[in-house]
Amino acid sequence: MTTLLSRDQYVATFSDERARMETDPFNVPFVWDYVHEIPKQDFQGFEIVEDQIPYVWEMGEGKYEHVLVGTTAENVFIVILLNNEEEKVHGHYLLNLNEEYGIEDA
């Protein structure tokens, strides 16, 4: 089962302190199993790129980790949010930085 997070739910997992992490440890089956279960409508027409995790961010003291899965569009990611305290996937969010920051011709 997957959970599409609203923007407010996604933003609520942020912390003032964040750290970029190595991506290799996150290129694991459970992340991809979750990604493959996401309903197509949650991708809003974007397509994921298999085995591409360009960024992982740890929030605060490590309660959440944001695993960014690449798409075929520049600056668009499916963010898988891991809740480390509960040791489970919290949900996912489509992060479109082109829309977020008004980037054109991306």
Order of alpha helices (4+ residues) and beta strands (2+ residues): alpha-beta-alpha-beta-beta-beta-beta-alpha
